[in-house]
């Protein structure tokens, strides 16, 4: 399975279900890891079809605050190891509030 790292730094979409969501960290085909819009946890999401505009809609299938839980979800749905996820911190670190 090929990993596609997100390079959407200029994206400003704050809708977690959007294909161009600003909190996306990495993609694994039709799965991705993102930070929730409130900066509280990681989201594990799956693409659900395409809308009229051609972009996928993303559904959260898991919410995790530990790397171990995120790796478990990834393995359950993709059946493979994910060294990119393994490099994340052991516990989600909440972003500083401005």
VMD Tcl script that draws the C-alpha trace (Angstrom):
set ca {
  {0.00 0.00 0.00}
  {1.45 3.35 -1.03}
  {1.51 6.22 1.45}
  {0.63 9.67 0.17}
  {1.79 12.38 2.53}
  {-0.48 15.37 2.44}
  {0.99 18.56 1.06}
  {-2.07 20.70 1.56}
  {-0.44 23.44 3.62}
  {-2.44 26.08 1.80}
  {-5.78 24.35 2.38}
  {-8.10 26.16 4.75}
  {-11.03 23.74 4.96}
  {-11.95 23.05 8.60}
  {-14.60 20.43 7.80}
  {-13.22 17.08 8.91}
  {-15.18 15.28 6.18}
  {-13.67 17.42 3.38}
  {-11.11 15.98 0.98}
  {-8.97 19.10 1.46}
  {-9.25 19.18 5.29}
  {-6.39 21.23 6.74}
  {-5.76 18.75 9.59}
  {-4.81 15.82 7.36}
  {-1.46 14.27 8.30}
  {-1.11 11.26 5.99}
  {-3.03 9.07 3.54}
  {-2.99 5.35 2.92}
  {-5.13 4.88 -0.20}
  {-8.74 5.34 0.95}
  {-7.72 5.79 4.61}
  {-6.11 8.78 6.28}
  {-4.95 10.13 9.63}
  {-5.88 13.67 10.60}
  {-5.98 15.89 13.67}
  {-9.50 16.75 14.82}
  {-10.49 20.37 14.26}
  {-10.38 21.09 18.01}
  {-6.85 19.70 18.30}
  {-7.84 17.05 20.87}
  {-7.08 13.76 19.12}
  {-6.17 11.94 15.93}
  {-8.92 10.85 13.54}
  {-8.70 7.68 11.50}
  {-10.90 8.18 8.45}
  {-12.11 6.31 5.38}
  {-13.12 7.88 2.05}
  {-16.75 7.34 1.13}
  {-17.38 7.81 -2.57}
  {-17.05 11.03 -4.49}
  {-19.33 14.02 -4.51}
  {-20.42 15.89 -7.64}
  {-17.29 18.05 -7.42}
  {-15.12 14.91 -7.66}
  {-13.72 15.11 -4.12}
  {-14.13 12.27 -1.64}
  {-16.14 12.62 1.55}
  {-14.35 11.28 4.64}
  {-15.97 9.47 7.56}
  {-14.26 9.05 10.92}
  {-14.04 5.38 11.89}
  {-11.92 5.98 14.97}
  {-10.75 8.64 17.40}
  {-7.44 8.06 19.16}
  {-5.28 9.78 21.75}
  {-2.55 7.11 21.73}
  {-0.31 5.94 18.91}
  {-0.97 2.31 19.90}
  {-4.71 2.68 19.34}
  {-4.11 4.42 16.01}
  {-1.78 1.63 14.86}
  {-4.35 -0.98 15.92}
  {-7.07 0.74 13.85}
  {-4.79 1.00 10.85}
  {-3.86 -2.67 11.06}
  {-7.52 -3.67 11.45}
  {-8.63 -1.82 8.33}
  {-5.51 -1.99 6.13}
  {-3.91 -5.18 7.42}
  {-0.42 -3.69 7.25}
  {2.19 -1.98 9.36}
  {2.50 1.80 9.18}
  {5.96 3.16 9.98}
  {4.64 6.69 9.37}
  {2.12 6.28 12.20}
  {4.78 4.61 14.36}
  {6.78 7.86 14.19}
  {3.97 9.87 15.82}
  {4.29 10.65 19.56}
  {3.03 7.92 21.93}
  {0.26 10.22 23.16}
  {-1.55 12.95 21.25}
  {-0.26 16.35 22.32}
  {-2.94 18.99 22.33}
  {-2.10 22.04 20.25}
  {-1.59 25.29 22.13}
  {-4.76 27.38 22.16}
  {-4.39 30.88 20.75}
}
mol new
graphics top color blue
foreach p $ca { graphics top sphere $p radius 0.5 }
foreach p [lrange $ca 0 end-1] q [lrange $ca 1 end] { graphics top cylinder $p $q radius 0.2 }
display resetview
